[in-house]
Amino acid sequence: MPIFAMLATAAVAAQVPAQPVAIVDGTILDVTAVGKTSQAPDVATISAGVVTQAASAEAALASNAERVRRVLAALKAARVADRDIQTSTISLQPQYRYGENVPPVITGYQASNSVSIRFRDVARSGAILDALVKVGANQIDGPNLSIDKPEAAEDAARTDAIAKARARAEVYARAAGLRVDRILSITEGGGYQPPIGPMPAMAMRMEAKAADTAIVPGEQDVRVTTTVRFLLK
C-alpha cells in the first residue's frame, strides 16, 4: 500500500473513537409474544355495480350511465358522504357469437360501472343495499369489514403482548433458578391488518315477498407482535 494511503487510513482511524462494548452482567432472554384484543368492526366496504347490455356501444353506455345516476342519488338520499363513495371500475366490452369455422360476430355490447362504498353505520348498510338494487344496481360484492380507528385496540393488544412476554420470562427465570431483573429492549412487529377479501357476513332473509339483506359484523381480532429482551440474574 502507498505510504500516503496508509497515512490517510491512520488519520481516519484516529478521528473515529472506538465504540465501547457493552458488557451485560446476567443472562439475556428474548421472548416473542402476540397480544390480542377483539372489537366489532365499524366500517363495511361494499362494491355496488351496474351491468347493462345493448346492441350498440353508445346505447349500452347510456343505459348504464342512467342507472348509475340513480344508484348515486340513492346513496345521497341515504346520507352516505361523498368521501365514502369512489368509482372503482368502468368497462365496455363487445359481446360475440361464435360459430364453427366462421369468424366471431359482435352481437352487442356490455357496459359495467361499479362504485366502492364505505358504510360507517354497518347496521344500515343492508337496507341501503336493498335500495340500490331497487334503483338498478345488479352487481354486489362484499362486504369487507374493518375497524375505522384501531389505535385504542392496538394499544390494548400491546399491553397484552407485554404482559404475556413478562409472564413467559418469569417461567423461564424460575426454571433456570434466576429472576427477571429488567427489560433491555422492546421491538414491535406487525399491527392490525383488516381482513383481505369479502367476509361471509352477508345474509338474505325472505319474508313474504320482500328480501331484507342483513350484514352481521361479528368481531375482529386485533393483534400486535412484540419481541422483548429481558435481563435475568
C-alpha positions as a Markdown table, in Angstrom:
| # | Residue | x | y | z |
|---|---|---|---|---|
| 1 | Met | 0.0 | 0.0 | 0.0 |
| 2 | Pro | 1.4 | 3.5 | -0.8 |
| 3 | Ile | 2.6 | 5.5 | 2.1 |
| 4 | Phe | 0.1 | 8.3 | 1.7 |
| 5 | Ala | -2.8 | 5.8 | 1.7 |
| 6 | Met | -1.5 | 4.3 | 4.9 |
| 7 | Leu | -1.2 | 7.7 | 6.5 |
| 8 | Ala | -4.8 | 8.7 | 5.4 |
| 9 | Thr | -6.2 | 5.5 | 6.8 |
| 10 | Ala | -4.4 | 6.0 | 10.1 |
| 11 | Ala | -5.7 | 9.6 | 10.2 |
| 12 | Val | -9.3 | 8.5 | 9.7 |
| 13 | Ala | -9.0 | 5.8 | 12.3 |
| 14 | Ala | -7.6 | 8.3 | 14.8 |
| 15 | Gln | -10.7 | 10.5 | 14.2 |
| 16 | Val | -13.3 | 7.8 | 15.0 |
| 17 | Pro | -13.3 | 6.9 | 18.6 |
| 18 | Ala | -13.6 | 3.2 | 19.4 |
| 19 | Gln | -17.1 | 2.2 | 20.5 |
| 20 | Pro | -17.2 | 0.6 | 23.9 |
| 21 | Val | -18.5 | -2.9 | 24.0 |
| 22 | Ala | -21.4 | -3.2 | 26.4 |
| 23 | Ile | -20.9 | -6.0 | 29.0 |
| 24 | Val | -24.1 | -7.4 | 30.4 |
| 25 | Asp | -24.0 | -8.8 | 33.9 |
| 26 | Gly | -26.6 | -11.6 | 33.7 |
| 27 | Thr | -28.4 | -13.8 | 31.2 |
| 28 | Ile | -30.3 | -12.4 | 28.2 |
| 29 | Leu | -33.6 | -13.8 | 27.3 |
| 30 | Asp | -35.6 | -12.8 | 24.1 |
| 31 | Val | -39.3 | -13.5 | 24.3 |
| 32 | Thr | -41.7 | -13.0 | 21.3 |
| 33 | Ala | -45.4 | -12.7 | 22.3 |
| 34 | Val | -48.6 | -11.9 | 20.4 |
| 35 | Gly | -51.0 | -9.6 | 22.1 |
| 36 | Lys | -54.7 | -9.8 | 21.1 |
| 37 | Thr | -57.9 | -8.0 | 21.7 |
| 38 | Ser | -61.3 | -8.2 | 19.9 |
| 39 | Gln | -63.5 | -5.4 | 18.6 |
| 40 | Ala | -66.6 | -5.3 | 16.4 |
| 41 | Pro | -65.8 | -3.7 | 13.0 |
| 42 | Asp | -67.5 | -0.4 | 12.4 |
| 43 | Val | -66.9 | 0.1 | 8.7 |
| 44 | Ala | -68.3 | -2.1 | 5.8 |
| 45 | Thr | -66.8 | -1.6 | 2.4 |
| 46 | Ile | -69.0 | -2.9 | -0.4 |
| 47 | Ser | -68.8 | -2.7 | -4.2 |
| 48 | Ala | -72.1 | -2.0 | -6.0 |
| 49 | Gly | -72.3 | -2.0 | -9.7 |
| 50 | Val | -74.5 | -1.8 | -12.8 |
| 51 | Val | -74.1 | -4.1 | -15.8 |
| 52 | Thr | -76.1 | -3.3 | -18.9 |
| 53 | Gln | -76.3 | -4.7 | -22.4 |
| 54 | Ala | -77.4 | -3.2 | -25.7 |
| 55 | Ala | -77.0 | -3.6 | -29.4 |
| 56 | Ser | -74.6 | -0.6 | -29.7 |
| 57 | Ala | -71.8 | 0.6 | -27.5 |
| 58 | Glu | -73.5 | 4.1 | -27.2 |
| 59 | Ala | -76.8 | 2.6 | -26.0 |
| 60 | Ala | -75.1 | 0.3 | -23.5 |
| 61 | Leu | -73.2 | 3.2 | -22.0 |
| 62 | Ala | -76.2 | 5.5 | -22.0 |
| 63 | Ser | -78.4 | 2.9 | -20.2 |
| 64 | Asn | -75.6 | 2.2 | -17.8 |
| 65 | Ala | -75.0 | 5.9 | -17.0 |
| 66 | Glu | -78.7 | 6.5 | -16.3 |
| 67 | Arg | -78.8 | 3.5 | -13.8 |
| 68 | Val | -75.6 | 4.6 | -12.1 |
| 69 | Arg | -77.0 | 8.1 | -11.7 |
| 70 | Arg | -80.0 | 6.6 | -9.8 |
| 71 | Val | -77.6 | 4.5 | -7.7 |
| 72 | Leu | -75.6 | 7.6 | -6.7 |
| 73 | Ala | -78.8 | 9.5 | -6.0 |
| 74 | Ala | -80.0 | 6.7 | -3.7 |
| 75 | Leu | -76.7 | 6.8 | -1.8 |
| 76 | Lys | -77.0 | 10.5 | -1.4 |
| 77 | Ala | -80.6 | 10.1 | -0.2 |
| 78 | Ala | -79.3 | 7.6 | 2.4 |
| 79 | Arg | -76.8 | 10.2 | 3.6 |
| 80 | Val | -73.7 | 8.4 | 2.6 |
| 81 | Ala | -70.9 | 11.0 | 2.4 |
| 82 | Asp | -69.2 | 11.8 | -0.9 |
| 83 | Arg | -65.9 | 10.9 | 0.6 |
| 84 | Asp | -67.2 | 7.4 | 1.2 |
| 85 | Ile | -68.1 | 6.8 | -2.5 |
| 86 | Gln | -65.4 | 6.0 | -5.1 |
| 87 | Thr | -65.7 | 4.8 | -8.7 |
| 88 | Ser | -63.7 | 1.5 | -8.8 |
| 89 | Thr | -64.2 | 0.1 | -12.4 |
| 90 | Ile | -65.7 | 1.2 | -15.7 |
| 91 | Ser | -65.7 | -1.1 | -18.7 |
| 92 | Leu | -67.2 | -1.6 | -22.1 |
| 93 | Gln | -66.9 | -5.0 | -23.8 |
| 94 | Pro | -68.2 | -6.3 | -27.1 |
| 95 | Gln | -70.3 | -9.5 | -26.9 |
| 96 | Tyr | -69.6 | -12.1 | -29.6 |
| 97 | Arg | -71.4 | -15.0 | -31.2 |
| 98 | Tyr | -69.1 | -17.9 | -32.0 |
| 99 | Gly | -69.7 | -20.4 | -34.7 |
| 100 | Glu | -67.7 | -23.3 | -36.2 |
| 101 | Asn | -65.3 | -22.3 | -38.9 |
| 102 | Val | -66.5 | -18.7 | -39.1 |
| 103 | Pro | -65.2 | -15.5 | -37.6 |
| 104 | Pro | -66.9 | -14.4 | -34.3 |
| 105 | Val | -69.6 | -11.8 | -34.8 |
| 106 | Ile | -70.3 | -8.9 | -32.5 |
| 107 | Thr | -73.9 | -9.2 | -31.3 |
| 108 | Gly | -73.9 | -6.3 | -28.8 |
| 109 | Tyr | -72.0 | -4.5 | -26.1 |
| 110 | Gln | -71.9 | -4.8 | -22.3 |
| 111 | Ala | -71.1 | -1.8 | -20.1 |
| 112 | Ser | -70.3 | -2.0 | -16.4 |
| 113 | Asn | -69.7 | 0.6 | -13.8 |
| 114 | Ser | -69.1 | -0.1 | -10.1 |
| 115 | Val | -68.5 | 2.1 | -7.1 |
| 116 | Ser | -66.8 | 1.2 | -3.8 |
| 117 | Ile | -68.9 | 2.4 | -0.8 |
| 118 | Arg | -67.9 | 2.7 | 2.8 |
| 119 | Phe | -70.7 | 2.3 | 5.2 |
| 120 | Arg | -69.9 | 3.8 | 8.6 |
| 121 | Asp | -73.2 | 2.6 | 10.0 |
| 122 | Val | -72.9 | -1.1 | 9.4 |
| 123 | Ala | -76.4 | -1.8 | 10.8 |
| 124 | Arg | -77.9 | 0.4 | 8.0 |
| 125 | Ser | -75.8 | -1.0 | 5.1 |
| 126 | Gly | -78.0 | -3.9 | 4.3 |
| 127 | Ala | -81.1 | -1.7 | 3.9 |
| 128 | Ile | -79.2 | 0.7 | 1.7 |
| 129 | Leu | -78.0 | -2.2 | -0.5 |
| 130 | Asp | -81.7 | -3.2 | -0.9 |
| 131 | Ala | -82.5 | 0.3 | -2.0 |
| 132 | Leu | -79.6 | 0.3 | -4.5 |
| 133 | Val | -80.9 | -2.9 | -6.1 |
| 134 | Lys | -84.3 | -1.4 | -6.5 |
| 135 | Val | -82.9 | 1.6 | -8.5 |
| 136 | Gly | -80.8 | -0.5 | -10.8 |
| 137 | Ala | -77.7 | -2.0 | -9.1 |
| 138 | Asn | -77.3 | -5.6 | -10.2 |
| 139 | Gln | -73.8 | -6.5 | -9.1 |
| 140 | Ile | -72.9 | -6.6 | -5.4 |
| 141 | Asp | -69.6 | -7.7 | -3.9 |
| 142 | Gly | -68.5 | -7.7 | -0.3 |
| 143 | Pro | -68.6 | -6.7 | 2.5 |
| 144 | Asn | -65.1 | -6.1 | 3.6 |
| 145 | Leu | -65.4 | -5.3 | 7.3 |
| 146 | Ser | -62.8 | -3.3 | 9.1 |
| 147 | Ile | -62.2 | -1.1 | 12.2 |
| 148 | Asp | -62.0 | 2.6 | 11.3 |
| 149 | Lys | -59.7 | 3.7 | 14.1 |
| 150 | Pro | -57.9 | 0.7 | 15.6 |
| 151 | Glu | -55.4 | 2.7 | 17.6 |
| 152 | Ala | -57.1 | 2.0 | 21.0 |
| 153 | Ala | -57.5 | -1.7 | 20.3 |
| 154 | Glu | -53.8 | -1.8 | 19.2 |
| 155 | Asp | -52.7 | -0.3 | 22.5 |
| 156 | Ala | -54.8 | -2.9 | 24.4 |
| 157 | Ala | -53.1 | -5.6 | 22.3 |
| 158 | Arg | -49.6 | -4.1 | 23.1 |
| 159 | Thr | -50.4 | -4.2 | 26.8 |
| 160 | Asp | -51.5 | -7.8 | 26.4 |
| 161 | Ala | -48.3 | -8.7 | 24.5 |
| 162 | Ile | -46.0 | -7.2 | 27.1 |
| 163 | Ala | -47.9 | -9.0 | 29.9 |
| 164 | Lys | -47.6 | -12.3 | 28.1 |
| 165 | Ala | -43.9 | -11.8 | 27.4 |
| 166 | Arg | -43.3 | -10.9 | 31.1 |
| 167 | Ala | -45.2 | -13.9 | 32.3 |
| 168 | Arg | -43.3 | -16.2 | 29.9 |
| 169 | Ala | -40.0 | -14.7 | 31.0 |
| 170 | Glu | -40.9 | -15.3 | 34.7 |
| 171 | Val | -41.4 | -19.0 | 33.8 |
| 172 | Tyr | -38.0 | -19.3 | 32.2 |
| 173 | Ala | -36.4 | -17.5 | 35.0 |
| 174 | Arg | -37.8 | -19.7 | 37.7 |
| 175 | Ala | -36.9 | -22.8 | 35.7 |
| 176 | Ala | -33.3 | -21.6 | 35.4 |
| 177 | Gly | -33.1 | -20.6 | 39.1 |
| 178 | Leu | -32.9 | -16.9 | 38.2 |
| 179 | Arg | -35.2 | -13.8 | 38.4 |
| 180 | Val | -36.2 | -11.2 | 35.9 |
| 181 | Asp | -34.2 | -8.1 | 36.6 |
| 182 | Arg | -35.3 | -5.7 | 33.9 |
| 183 | Ile | -36.3 | -5.2 | 30.3 |
| 184 | Leu | -33.5 | -4.3 | 27.9 |
| 185 | Ser | -35.4 | -3.6 | 24.7 |
| 186 | Ile | -38.8 | -3.9 | 23.1 |
| 187 | Thr | -39.4 | -4.5 | 19.4 |
| 188 | Glu | -42.8 | -4.3 | 17.7 |
| 189 | Gly | -43.7 | -6.4 | 14.7 |
| 190 | Gly | -46.9 | -6.2 | 12.7 |
| 191 | Gly | -50.0 | -4.5 | 14.0 |
| 192 | Tyr | -53.7 | -4.6 | 13.0 |
| 193 | Gln | -54.4 | -5.5 | 9.4 |
| 194 | Pro | -58.0 | -5.7 | 8.2 |
| 195 | Pro | -59.1 | -9.0 | 6.6 |
| 196 | Ile | -58.4 | -9.2 | 2.9 |
| 197 | Gly | -61.3 | -10.2 | 0.7 |
| 198 | Pro | -65.0 | -10.3 | 1.4 |
| 199 | Met | -66.1 | -11.8 | 4.6 |
| 200 | Pro | -69.1 | -14.3 | 4.7 |
| 201 | Ala | -71.2 | -11.9 | 6.7 |
| 202 | Met | -74.0 | -11.0 | 4.3 |
| 203 | Ala | -77.2 | -12.9 | 4.6 |
| 204 | Met | -80.6 | -12.8 | 2.9 |
| 205 | Arg | -83.9 | -13.1 | 4.8 |
| 206 | Met | -87.0 | -13.8 | 2.9 |
| 207 | Glu | -90.2 | -12.5 | 4.4 |
| 208 | Ala | -93.3 | -12.9 | 2.3 |
| 209 | Lys | -92.4 | -11.1 | -1.0 |
| 210 | Ala | -89.7 | -8.8 | 0.5 |
| 211 | Ala | -86.0 | -9.5 | 0.8 |
| 212 | Asp | -84.1 | -7.9 | 3.7 |
| 213 | Thr | -80.3 | -8.0 | 3.4 |
| 214 | Ala | -78.6 | -8.3 | 6.8 |
| 215 | Ile | -74.9 | -7.7 | 7.4 |
| 216 | Val | -73.7 | -9.2 | 10.7 |
| 217 | Pro | -70.4 | -7.6 | 11.8 |
| 218 | Gly | -69.3 | -10.0 | 14.4 |
| 219 | Glu | -65.8 | -9.3 | 15.9 |
| 220 | Gln | -62.3 | -9.0 | 14.5 |
| 221 | Asp | -59.1 | -9.8 | 16.3 |
| 222 | Val | -56.5 | -7.0 | 16.6 |
| 223 | Arg | -53.1 | -8.5 | 17.1 |
| 224 | Val | -49.7 | -6.9 | 17.9 |
| 225 | Thr | -46.4 | -8.9 | 17.9 |
| 226 | Thr | -43.6 | -7.8 | 20.2 |
| 227 | Thr | -40.2 | -9.2 | 21.0 |
| 228 | Val | -39.0 | -8.3 | 24.5 |
| 229 | Arg | -35.4 | -8.7 | 25.6 |
| 230 | Phe | -35.1 | -9.4 | 29.4 |
| 231 | Leu | -32.1 | -9.5 | 31.7 |
| 232 | Leu | -32.2 | -12.4 | 34.1 |
| 233 | Lys | -30.0 | -12.6 | 37.2 |
